[in-house]
């Protein structure tokens, strides 16, 4: 078994370079989306009558989410969480691309933070689908990158022994990582279509 803090040493296609690149790319997309929404929120506070640039129609409207209490769960706009958190993901990826090895506690801490982020995404999805019945286009982008960001941290952790599971589970996760990734997206799209499909079609 490879050392817990050495993602490149384990079997499978998820090399240190691939994993580091995933963190940088996904983190950059998430940071870009969070920054966009944060700027839009600031401009909206300055001019309450302003229509956000990511508002397309009645259904695809960032302003609806921004104006709801769910848009500021901790007392400040949710995008500020992403502005603070995604640079950590990017920095981690850059460090790994230099060939550095990070300790097990760091990888697990990043994974725990990503799990919390994914839980927030699930809550915001439920809110958008059933409470607001409106979608934020930029939020959709951030939600989309959160699943692979979480999943491939799990794959690396299982492969390298940071998350200790049985050999059968380990082999299934590592060997068929892309299958579980696709299943996650299929479930999310099915949930979206079942919850707001008619409203989505009617908005175009």
C-alpha positions as CSV (number, residue, x, y, z in Angstrom):
1,X,0.0,0.0,0.0
2,X,1.3,3.5,-0.8
3,X,1.9,6.1,1.7
4,X,-1.3,8.0,2.6
5,X,0.0,11.3,1.5
6,X,1.3,10.2,-1.9
7,X,-1.5,10.3,-4.5
8,X,0.8,9.4,-7.3
9,X,2.0,6.1,-5.8
10,X,-1.2,4.1,-6.0
11,X,-2.6,2.2,-9.0
12,X,-5.0,3.6,-11.5
13,X,-5.1,6.6,-13.8
14,X,-5.4,9.3,-11.2
15,X,-1.8,10.4,-11.1
16,X,-0.5,13.3,-9.0
17,X,-0.4,15.5,-12.1
18,X,-3.9,14.6,-13.2
19,X,-5.3,15.1,-9.7
20,X,-3.5,18.4,-9.2
21,X,-4.7,19.6,-12.6
22,X,-8.3,18.6,-11.7
23,X,-8.1,20.6,-8.5
24,X,-6.7,23.7,-10.3
25,X,-9.2,23.6,-13.2
26,X,-12.3,22.8,-11.1
27,X,-11.2,25.3,-8.4
28,X,-10.6,28.0,-11.0
29,X,-14.1,27.5,-12.5
30,X,-15.7,27.5,-9.0
31,X,-13.8,30.6,-8.0
32,X,-14.8,32.4,-11.2
33,X,-18.4,31.6,-10.7
34,X,-18.3,32.6,-7.0
35,X,-16.5,35.9,-7.8
36,X,-19.1,36.7,-10.5
37,X,-21.9,36.2,-8.1
38,X,-20.2,38.1,-5.4
39,X,-19.7,41.1,-7.7
40,X,-23.3,40.9,-8.8
41,X,-24.4,40.9,-5.2
42,X,-22.4,43.9,-4.4
43,X,-23.7,45.8,-7.4
44,X,-27.2,44.7,-6.4
45,X,-26.7,46.2,-2.9
46,X,-25.6,49.4,-4.5
47,X,-28.5,49.5,-6.9
48,X,-31.5,47.4,-5.8
49,X,-33.2,48.0,-9.1
50,X,-30.3,46.6,-11.1
51,X,-31.0,43.5,-13.2
52,X,-28.2,41.0,-12.7
53,X,-26.2,40.1,-15.8
54,X,-26.9,36.4,-15.2
55,X,-30.7,36.9,-15.3
56,X,-32.0,35.5,-18.5
57,X,-35.7,35.2,-17.9
58,X,-38.3,34.7,-15.2
59,X,-37.0,31.1,-14.5
60,X,-33.3,31.5,-15.1
61,X,-32.6,34.4,-12.8
62,X,-29.7,34.9,-10.3
63,X,-31.5,37.7,-8.6
64,X,-34.2,35.5,-7.1
65,X,-31.6,33.4,-5.2
66,X,-29.7,36.5,-4.2
67,X,-32.7,38.1,-2.7
68,X,-33.8,35.1,-0.7
69,X,-32.8,34.3,2.9
70,X,-31.2,31.1,1.6
71,X,-28.8,33.2,-0.4
72,X,-27.2,34.4,2.8
73,X,-27.3,31.4,5.2
74,X,-24.5,32.6,7.5
75,X,-25.5,36.2,7.5
76,X,-23.5,37.1,4.4
77,X,-23.9,36.2,0.7
78,X,-23.1,32.6,0.0
79,X,-20.8,33.4,-2.9
80,X,-18.3,34.9,-0.5
81,X,-17.8,31.3,0.9
82,X,-16.7,30.2,-2.6
83,X,-14.5,33.3,-3.0
84,X,-12.7,32.2,0.2
85,X,-12.7,28.4,-0.3
86,X,-11.9,27.8,-4.0
87,X,-8.5,29.5,-3.8
88,X,-7.5,26.8,-1.2
89,X,-8.5,24.1,-3.8
90,X,-6.5,25.9,-6.5
91,X,-3.4,26.3,-4.2
92,X,-3.6,22.6,-3.3
93,X,-3.6,21.6,-6.9
94,X,-0.6,23.9,-7.7
95,X,1.4,22.5,-4.8
96,X,0.7,18.9,-5.9
97,X,1.8,19.8,-9.5
98,X,5.2,20.9,-8.1
99,X,5.7,17.4,-6.9
100,X,5.1,18.2,-3.2
101,X,3.5,15.6,-0.9
102,X,0.8,16.7,1.5
103,X,0.0,14.9,4.8
104,X,-3.0,12.8,5.3
105,X,-4.6,15.2,7.7
106,X,-4.5,18.0,5.0
107,X,-6.2,15.8,2.4
108,X,-8.9,14.7,4.8
109,X,-9.5,18.3,5.9
110,X,-9.9,19.4,2.3
111,X,-12.2,16.5,1.7
112,X,-14.3,17.4,4.8
113,X,-14.6,21.0,3.6
114,X,-15.7,19.8,0.2
115,X,-18.3,17.5,1.8
116,X,-19.7,20.5,3.6
117,X,-19.7,22.5,0.4
118,X,-21.6,19.7,-1.4
119,X,-24.1,19.6,1.4
120,X,-24.7,23.3,0.9
121,X,-25.1,22.7,-2.8
122,X,-27.8,20.0,-2.1
123,X,-29.6,22.4,0.1
124,X,-29.5,25.2,-2.5
125,X,-30.6,22.8,-5.2
126,X,-33.6,21.8,-3.1
127,X,-34.4,25.5,-2.4
128,X,-34.1,26.4,-6.1
129,X,-36.2,23.4,-7.3
130,X,-39.0,23.6,-4.7
131,X,-39.0,26.9,-2.8
132,X,-37.9,29.5,-5.3
133,X,-38.8,27.5,-8.5
134,X,-36.0,29.4,-10.3
135,X,-32.5,28.6,-11.3
136,X,-29.3,30.7,-11.1
137,X,-27.3,30.0,-14.3
138,X,-23.9,30.8,-12.6
139,X,-24.9,28.7,-9.6
140,X,-25.5,25.8,-12.0
141,X,-21.9,26.0,-13.1
142,X,-20.6,26.0,-9.6
143,X,-22.9,23.1,-8.7
144,X,-21.7,21.1,-11.7
145,X,-18.0,21.3,-10.7
146,X,-18.6,20.4,-7.1
147,X,-19.5,16.8,-7.8
148,X,-16.2,15.9,-9.6
149,X,-14.3,18.0,-7.1
150,X,-15.7,15.9,-4.2
151,X,-15.7,12.5,-6.0
152,X,-12.1,12.6,-7.1
153,X,-10.9,13.5,-3.6
154,X,-12.8,10.4,-2.5
155,X,-11.2,8.3,-5.2
156,X,-7.7,9.5,-4.3
157,X,-8.4,9.0,-0.5
158,X,-9.7,5.5,-1.0
159,X,-6.9,4.5,-3.4
160,X,-4.1,5.8,-1.1
161,X,-5.6,4.5,2.1
162,X,-6.6,7.8,3.6
163,X,-10.2,6.4,3.8
164,X,-9.9,2.8,4.8
165,X,-12.4,0.5,3.1
166,X,-12.4,-3.1,2.1
167,X,-10.5,-4.3,-1.0
168,X,-13.7,-4.9,-3.0
169,X,-15.0,-1.3,-2.4
170,X,-11.5,0.1,-3.1
171,X,-11.2,-1.7,-6.4
172,X,-14.7,-0.7,-7.4
173,X,-14.1,3.0,-6.6
174,X,-10.7,3.2,-8.3
175,X,-11.4,1.0,-11.3
176,X,-14.8,2.4,-12.1
177,X,-14.4,6.0,-10.9
178,X,-15.9,7.4,-14.1
179,X,-19.0,5.2,-13.8
180,X,-19.9,6.7,-10.4
181,X,-19.1,10.2,-11.7
182,X,-21.6,9.7,-14.6
183,X,-24.2,8.2,-12.2
184,X,-24.0,11.3,-10.0
185,X,-24.7,13.6,-13.0
186,X,-27.5,11.4,-14.2
187,X,-29.2,11.6,-10.8
188,X,-28.8,15.3,-10.6
189,X,-30.2,15.9,-14.1
190,X,-33.1,13.5,-13.4
191,X,-33.9,15.4,-10.1
192,X,-33.8,18.7,-12.0
193,X,-36.1,17.5,-14.8
194,X,-38.6,15.9,-12.4
195,X,-38.7,18.9,-10.1
196,X,-38.7,21.8,-12.6
197,X,-38.8,20.3,-16.1
198,X,-42.1,21.9,-17.2
199,X,-41.1,25.3,-15.8
200,X,-37.7,25.0,-17.5
201,X,-39.2,24.2,-20.9
202,X,-41.7,26.9,-20.6
203,X,-39.1,29.5,-19.9
204,X,-37.7,29.4,-23.4
